[in-house]
Structures are given as structure tokens and as C-alpha cells.
Amino acid sequence: MSSEDLAEPEGAALRVLRRAVAELPGTTRTGQEQMCSAVSQALTGGEVHLAQAGTGTGKSLAYLSAAMTAAMETEERAVISTATLALQRQVIGADAPLVADAVEAETGTRPRVALLKGWHNYVCLHKVGGGYPDEDEPTLFPTDAGSARAPEGPRGGLGQQVLRVRAWAEETESGDRDDLVPGVSDRAWRQVSVTKLECLGSRCPVRDECFAERARNLAHAADVVVTNHAMLGVAAAGSPGALPEHGLLVIDEAHDLVPRVTSAASVELSAQTVDRVGRGVARHAKSALEKLQQSASSLRLALDPLPAGRLVAVPPGLADAALVVGAAARAATSEMGGVGSDDDAGARAVVKSELVVLAEICERLVSDTVAARRDVAWIDRGREGSDPPRLHLAPLEVAKPIAEHLVGDRAVVATSATLQLGGGFEAAARTLGLGGEGGREWSGADYGSPFDYRHQGILYVAARLPRPGREGVAQEALEELADLVAAAGGGTLGLFSSLRGAQRAAEFVSGRVSTPVLCQGEDQLPELVRAFAADPATSLFGTLSLWQGVDVPGETCRLVTIDRIPFPRPDDPIMSARTEVAEARGRNGFMEVSVAHAALLLAQGAGRLIRRSTDRGVVAILDPRVATSGYGRFLMKSLPELWPTRDAQQVRTSLAALAAGVGGPARS
């Protein structure tokens, strides 16, 4: 379905959107209004709709207008989920209040909006007050479920950071980590927060003041709840109570949902993990310690001979060791349940939570079978291959839990700038468990973009270059890259499939051009992006963090280069296992998994170029397979509709003209 095929009935959602837009310095956009009407129809009609909306469409205002009015009309709570912290802040801090004002002006009733994050995102007043032991080491279990945080560096020593958080805890109204400015390191935050399993619940002496409880109470009373994909991952992994009851669901940045759900359900097991848990048990249930230590030894003996890489089947010795560890963890949990006093309740809660997780991981490992695989298992020995072995488990498929726990029979809208891969929505729908046997029916539409891609940018595929090899960026590709950067006068965002490739390219190009070239790893990434954005002559080279997270509009980013098609690594255990499953079901596993993965990343990477209507530039792909392979057409149809060419001289001329301020990219 195209956006032109959609009717635009005058409804409450559209009137709310127009009121909200009128409060901004912007103008109305056809695609935004069409999207708002379609989302409103889907939510009020109990349907599932996939909505692609390009950068600049204003999709957040469109779906918020539809979701808020639908929540009021249907009396169903709406949950809105984002993938990134930046968008979550924008929605809760700016867009949602603006639309709520418009809803109130239109209907006379203001929708109640609440923000909900994972338990660990809120400071624990009981822990700050000394109710839990200090953490000498970071936990080995996941503690940030429900967080949409970006990595950050420490500010000051650990002790200074903790003291600052404790002082802040006495004055904050939200207790939300994101309201602490400047922030603190993950290790420091661990000293002042707890996971849901570690929480004392009704036994906590300051429960009435608990920030996490307050956030949940507000969410359960709200008409619209804003959360993040990590929380959806927790719900999809079998904890639906992580979210309040809701009948309407909007998934923004839906292209990122599958990785987040996969991450939320992934776990790790090692002998070091068991040893660490044992140290906690020793302080509270010494009689259970010996069995736990023996089980750690059994696990170490089972893991040590295993090479790094995927386990097609769980070796019998490893399964036996997991049974022993699980039994020891359950026995220790049982013993700890009847000892101790209220004075050490917090310390025991931490240890018991780790024991519960440990037992669950072991049960999950031994209950899986080759005939009915639910997980992918692999051994990790670190980059150098010399670290103690760690076993990882990740879900083989997440479409079924997404369909069961997230989609269900709700009204669902999934939106992103990159949902339509290969010219259709089928790949995205399949990842959400839609269609097919037993899947919900769905509709999809592309609401376009306010940008004129064909007149704002060029898509150059270097078809004459050799195919990339395993050794990294070819010499010919490096020379081509240097020529392009020189013609552009810098202003280049170089996207690479590996850090080694980015570093090699940065070193080579730096020796060939007179403009600065920065490379990921030389400083904290936010600092590098700021330096790149501040100087139109500076170039920035890096890996996946730059493919999806950088928003640098204007002349400072006039050339985006991509070294190769970003296929998953051949040894990626999850991707290889999912490919095998697709092929076993009679589908093309390479196209369904590897090419779809590459198409999404290519679209995300190419999308870094045009961020506003005045941007001009070139996307240069230095991998000839985009032009010469059978799957190249699928990849090309997934990219923004830039003006295509294979003429290197024309591209260099256009870049030189752009660098000189003559105008947009030249075309013949």
C-alpha cells in the first residue's frame, strides 16, 4: 500500500496533530497527516499496522496524536516504546506534553502520561541508607533490564561518584538515573540501585518512598505509558507483568526490537560466575557453600576443553555439570530462605537473586534439545582466545514470543524509517511473528519523507573495485576512499565493518589528504562526534556505533562512505543458527537472515547523509557486489532514493563543487 492510497478522514487524531504542529515553528506535512490517520484507524480498530516514515516526517507527533486520542476513545491504555535514550527523552520531555496539550484543547480532557523504565534505573533509598552491602565488584548478571542507556565514561573516582549520587538522592523527585547530570559510571550506579529480584518488596522499610514503585504506580494509573525496547524484551521473555495492562502498543524504531528482545533473553554462565555467587553464600549459608564450590569445579572441567564458537549440541558433560550447579544453587536458595535477620535482609536478597538466576540458566541449558531447540549456545574465550571460557545462551527465535507476549490480540503499530527492506514489509513482519500460519494479519505503508532525495544526494556504487576480501579494506578501495575525501575537502563520515578496517583507512587517508581524520577509539565517541560536527573539514571513521546513532545535519557531513556490505560475521552463532532454521523450513536462509540484516544496516548507514531539507551530499559504497550480485537489487531497493551513479569522476566533481560552496551535487 502506498501513502497515496490512504484516505484522510477528518478525525480527532488529525485535529489534535494539527493543533500540536501549529504550536511549533514547522509546517504541516502530508506524510505526517496520512500516517496519523492510518495509525488512528489501526489503534481504534484493533489492527496491526507497519508504518515506514522517513527522517523528517515527524512520526513521533503523528503516532502520539493517534495514540493519545485512541486511548481516550477506547479507554484502553497505550504503551509507546522507543529504542534509544535520546528519542525517549524527546517523547516524554517535549512531544508528549505538546500533544497532551492539544488533546486537552480538543476534547477537554488531558491524558495522563507516565514514564516507565527497568527497576535498576531508579536509585534505591534503602541501599543508599546502608540497607545493602557495598558492591566490591560489578555483578556478573544483567542488571540493566529496561534501560535504554548509552555507554558513558566515569566522572571522578568511584567514591566521589557514589557520594554525589547519595546527595542527589535526598533532593531528586524522580530517582531516575537520567535526571542525574552529570551522570556516573555503571559501577557507581550499581552501588546505589537494585534489580527487581534484589528488591525487598513489602519488607523494605522505605517502600512508601520507593522511586521504582512510584514510577510503576504512575504507569498503572496513566492513559499513555512511555517505555523502551529493553522493557518490551523483558515482557517478551516471559515477564508480561513488567508492563501495565494495555490494549494499544506503538513500537517506534521497530527495526531495533528484535536485537533488544534477543539481548533481554540472553544469559551467560561460567565457573567464575558460580565462584562469585559462592562468596556471597559463604557470608549467609556456609553449609551450602561446599556443594556450590564443587559444582563450580565440575563446570570448569566441563567448559575448559571446549573450543570457542557455537555449540551445535550441548555436550553431555556440560549438561551434567549444569545439573549439578542448578541443584547446588537451589539448595543454597532454600537454606538462605530461613536464616538471617532484617538487618541483613538486603545482603541476602542480593545473593538469593543471583542464586535464582543461576538455577534458571542451568535449567534452561539442560532442558533444551537439538530436536526442539529454543536457544543458541556458544563458548567465548575473549578476543585473544586465552580468557577462561564462558557459555552464552541466546534465543534462537524471538518472533514467536514477540507475537505471543507483545502483539497478542492488541492493536499494534510498528514504525521506523527503515522497515521496508527490498521494497516490501514482509521481512519486518516476519520478525514480529505476523502473517503466515497462526500469525496476525497486518497492513503496511510508506509515508515517504519531506526530503527530495534524488535532488539532494547521490548514491555512488564503486562497481569497478575488487570484491572485499577477508584481509580487510583492499588497497584499491583505500585509494578510492582517499580520492573521495580529498574531493569533498573532508566532511566525511566513514562507516566500516570492523574497527581494524576503520583504523587502517584512517591511517591511509590521513597520509593522503590535508584535512583532519578522526577514528573511533581515539577518544570517547560523543567527543569525537562533537569534534566532527564542529568542523566542516574534519572526517570521522568508525564502526557500528556510527552506522545508527549519529545525527549530524549540515555541511559537516557531505560524504558518507561504506566500506563493504555489512553482512553478519560467518561465525556469528545466532545468525548462523537462524539461517539454518530458515533453510530447514524451505526458505532462503541467506536472503532472510544475512541479506536482510545487511539491508537494514545499509539503510541506516546511508540515512546518516540527509538529515534536513538543506543537506546535500554523496553516499559512496565501496563494495561492487551491490551493483553486480543477484541480491544487489534487494539492497538497492532498501536504500533512500538517492540519484544513482557508478561514475567516479562525476562524483568527485560533484563533491568538489559542494565543498567549494557552488551548490548541490552535479548531475548530467
KAPEVEN-V54587 format. One record per residue. RES is the residue in three letters. BURIAL is 1 if it has 16 or more other C-alpha atoms within 10 Angstrom, else 0. Layout:
# KAPEVEN-V54587
res | burial
RES | BURIAL
RES | BURIAL
This chain:
# KAPEVEN-V54587
res | burial
MET | 0
SER | 0
SER | 1
GLU | 0
ASP | 0
LEU | 0
ALA | 0
GLU | 0
PRO | 0
GLU | 0
GLY | 0
ALA | 1
ALA | 1
LEU | 1
ARG | 1
VAL | 1
LEU | 1
ARG | 1
ARG | 1
ALA | 1
VAL | 1
ALA | 0
GLU | 0
LEU | 0
PRO | 0
GLY | 0
THR | 0
THR | 0
ARG | 0
THR | 1
GLY | 1
GLN | 1
GLU | 1
GLN | 1
MET | 1
CYS | 1
SER | 1
ALA | 1
VAL | 1
SER | 1
GLN | 1
ALA | 1
LEU | 1
THR | 1
GLY | 0
GLY | 1
GLU | 1
VAL | 1
HIS | 1
LEU | 1
ALA | 1
GLN | 1
ALA | 1
GLY | 1
THR | 1
GLY | 1
THR | 1
GLY | 1
LYS | 1
SER | 1
LEU | 1
ALA | 1
TYR | 1
LEU | 1
SER | 1
ALA | 1
ALA | 1
MET | 1
THR | 1
ALA | 1
ALA | 1
MET | 1
GLU | 0
THR | 0
GLU | 0
GLU | 1
ARG | 1
ALA | 1
VAL | 1
ILE | 1
SER | 1
THR | 1
ALA | 1
THR | 1
LEU | 1
ALA | 0
LEU | 1
GLN | 1
ARG | 0
GLN | 0
VAL | 1
ILE | 1
GLY | 0
ALA | 0
ASP | 1
ALA | 1
PRO | 1
LEU | 1
VAL | 1
ALA | 1
ASP | 1
ALA | 1
VAL | 1
GLU | 0
ALA | 0
GLU | 1
THR | 0
GLY | 0
THR | 0
ARG | 1
PRO | 1
ARG | 1
VAL | 1
ALA | 1
LEU | 1
LEU | 1
LYS | 1
GLY | 1
TRP | 1
HIS | 1
ASN | 1
TYR | 1
VAL | 1
CYS | 1
LEU | 1
HIS | 1
LYS | 1
VAL | 1
GLY | 0
GLY | 0
GLY | 1
TYR | 1
PRO | 0
ASP | 0
GLU | 0
ASP | 0
GLU | 0
PRO | 0
THR | 0
LEU | 0
PHE | 0
PRO | 0
THR | 1
ASP | 1
ALA | 1
GLY | 1
SER | 1
ALA | 1
ARG | 0
ALA | 0
PRO | 0
GLU | 0
GLY | 0
PRO | 0
ARG | 0
GLY | 0
GLY | 0
LEU | 1
GLY | 0
GLN | 0
GLN | 1
VAL | 1
LEU | 0
ARG | 1
VAL | 1
ARG | 1
ALA | 0
TRP | 1
ALA | 1
GLU | 0
GLU | 0
THR | 0
GLU | 0
SER | 1
GLY | 1
ASP | 1
ARG | 1
ASP | 0
ASP | 0
LEU | 0
VAL | 0
PRO | 0
GLY | 1
VAL | 1
SER | 1
ASP | 1
ARG | 1
ALA | 1
TRP | 1
ARG | 1
GLN | 1
VAL | 1
SER | 1
VAL | 1
THR | 1
LYS | 1
LEU | 1
GLU | 1
CYS | 1
LEU | 1
GLY | 0
SER | 0
ARG | 0
CYS | 1
PRO | 0
VAL | 0
ARG | 1
ASP | 0
GLU | 0
CYS | 1
PHE | 1
ALA | 1
GLU | 0
ARG | 1
ALA | 1
ARG | 1
ASN | 0
LEU | 1
ALA | 1
HIS | 1
ALA | 0
ALA | 1
ASP | 1
VAL | 1
VAL | 1
VAL | 1
THR | 1
ASN | 1
HIS | 1
ALA | 1
MET | 1
LEU | 1
GLY | 1
VAL | 1
ALA | 1
ALA | 1
ALA | 1
GLY | 0
SER | 0
PRO | 1
GLY | 0
ALA | 1
LEU | 1
PRO | 1
GLU | 0
HIS | 1
GLY | 1
LEU | 1
LEU | 1
VAL | 1
ILE | 1
ASP | 1
GLU | 1
ALA | 1
HIS | 1
ASP | 1
LEU | 1
VAL | 1
PRO | 0
ARG | 1
VAL | 1
THR | 1
SER | 1
ALA | 1
ALA | 1
SER | 1
VAL | 1
GLU | 1
LEU | 1
SER | 1
ALA | 1
GLN | 1
THR | 1
VAL | 1
ASP | 1
ARG | 1
VAL | 1
GLY | 1
ARG | 0
GLY | 1
VAL | 1
ALA | 1
ARG | 0
HIS | 1
ALA | 1
LYS | 0
SER | 0
ALA | 1
LEU | 1
GLU | 0
LYS | 1
LEU | 1
GLN | 1
GLN | 1
SER | 1
ALA | 1
SER | 1
SER | 1
LEU | 1
ARG | 1
LEU | 0
ALA | 1
LEU | 1
ASP | 0
PRO | 0
LEU | 1
PRO | 0
ALA | 1
GLY | 0
ARG | 1
LEU | 1
VAL | 0
ALA | 0
VAL | 1
PRO | 0
PRO | 0
GLY | 0
LEU | 1
ALA | 1
ASP | 1
ALA | 1
ALA | 1
LEU | 1
VAL | 1
VAL | 1
GLY | 1
ALA | 1
ALA | 1
ALA | 1
ARG | 1
ALA | 1
ALA | 1
THR | 1
SER | 0
GLU | 1
MET | 1
GLY | 0
GLY | 0
VAL | 0
GLY | 0
SER | 0
ASP | 0
ASP | 0
ASP | 0
ALA | 1
GLY | 1
ALA | 1
ARG | 1
ALA | 1
VAL | 1
VAL | 1
LYS | 1
SER | 1
GLU | 1
LEU | 1
VAL | 1
VAL | 1
LEU | 1
ALA | 1
GLU | 0
ILE | 1
CYS | 1
GLU | 1
ARG | 1
LEU | 1
VAL | 1
SER | 0
ASP | 1
THR | 0
VAL | 0
ALA | 0
ALA | 0
ARG | 0
ARG | 1
ASP | 1
VAL | 1
ALA | 1
TRP | 1
ILE | 1
ASP | 1
ARG | 1
GLY | 0
ARG | 0
GLU | 0
GLY | 0
SER | 0
ASP | 0
PRO | 0
PRO | 1
ARG | 1
LEU | 1
HIS | 1
LEU | 1
ALA | 1
PRO | 1
LEU | 1
GLU | 1
VAL | 1
ALA | 1
LYS | 1
PRO | 1
ILE | 1
ALA | 1
GLU | 1
HIS | 1
LEU | 1
VAL | 1
GLY | 0
ASP | 0
ARG | 1
ALA | 1
VAL | 1
VAL | 1
ALA | 1
THR | 1
SER | 1
ALA | 1
THR | 1
LEU | 1
GLN | 1
LEU | 1
GLY | 1
GLY | 1
GLY | 1
PHE | 1
GLU | 1
ALA | 1
ALA | 1
ALA | 1
ARG | 1
THR | 1
LEU | 1
GLY | 1
LEU | 1
GLY | 0
GLY | 0
GLU | 0
GLY | 0
GLY | 1
ARG | 1
GLU | 0
TRP | 1
SER | 0
GLY | 1
ALA | 1
ASP | 1
TYR | 1
GLY | 1
SER | 1
PRO | 1
PHE | 1
ASP | 1
TYR | 1
ARG | 0
HIS | 1
GLN | 1
GLY | 1
ILE | 1
LEU | 1
TYR | 1
VAL | 1
ALA | 1
ALA | 1
ARG | 1
LEU | 1
PRO | 0
ARG | 1
PRO | 1
GLY | 0
ARG | 0
GLU | 0
GLY | 1
VAL | 1
ALA | 1
GLN | 0
GLU | 0
ALA | 1
LEU | 1
GLU | 0
GLU | 1
LEU | 1
ALA | 1
ASP | 1
LEU | 1
VAL | 1
ALA | 1
ALA | 1
ALA | 1
GLY | 1
GLY | 1
GLY | 1
THR | 1
LEU | 1
GLY | 1
LEU | 1
PHE | 1
SER | 1
SER | 0
LEU | 1
ARG | 0
GLY | 1
ALA | 1
GLN | 1
ARG | 1
ALA | 1
ALA | 1
GLU | 0
PHE | 1
VAL | 1
SER | 1
GLY | 0
ARG | 0
VAL | 1
SER | 0
THR | 1
PRO | 1
VAL | 1
LEU | 1
CYS | 1
GLN | 1
GLY | 0
GLU | 0
ASP | 0
GLN | 0
LEU | 1
PRO | 0
GLU | 0
LEU | 1
VAL | 1
ARG | 0
ALA | 0
PHE | 1
ALA | 1
ALA | 0
ASP | 0
PRO | 1
ALA | 1
THR | 1
SER | 1
LEU | 1
PHE | 1
GLY | 1
THR | 1
LEU | 0
SER | 0
LEU | 1
TRP | 1
GLN | 1
GLY | 0
VAL | 0
ASP | 0
VAL | 1
PRO | 1
GLY | 1
GLU | 1
THR | 1
CYS | 1
ARG | 1
LEU | 1
VAL | 1
THR | 1
ILE | 1
ASP | 1
ARG | 1
ILE | 1
PRO | 1
PHE | 1
PRO | 1
ARG | 0
PRO | 0
ASP | 0
ASP | 0
PRO | 1
ILE | 1
MET | 1
SER | 1
ALA | 1
ARG | 1
THR | 1
GLU | 1
VAL | 1
ALA | 1
GLU | 0
ALA | 0
ARG | 0
GLY | 0
ARG | 0
ASN | 0
GLY | 1
PHE | 1
MET | 1
GLU | 1
VAL | 1
SER | 1
VAL | 1
ALA | 1
HIS | 1
ALA | 1
ALA | 1
LEU | 1
LEU | 1
LEU | 1
ALA | 1
GLN | 1
GLY | 1
ALA | 1
GLY | 1
ARG | 1
LEU | 1
ILE | 1
ARG | 1
ARG | 1
SER | 0
THR | 0
ASP | 1
ARG | 1
GLY | 1
VAL | 1
VAL | 1
ALA | 1
ILE | 1
LEU | 1
ASP | 1
PRO | 1
ARG | 1
VAL | 1
ALA | 1
THR | 0
SER | 0
GLY | 0
TYR | 1
GLY | 1
ARG | 0
PHE | 1
LEU | 1
MET | 1
LYS | 1
SER | 1
LEU | 1
PRO | 1
GLU | 0
LEU | 1
TRP | 1
PRO | 1
THR | 1
ARG | 1
ASP | 0
ALA | 1
GLN | 0
GLN | 1
VAL | 1
ARG | 1
THR | 1
SER | 1
LEU | 1
ALA | 1
ALA | 1
LEU | 1
ALA | 1
ALA | 0
GLY | 0
VAL | 0
GLY | 0
GLY | 1
PRO | 1
ALA | 1
ARG | 0
SER | 0
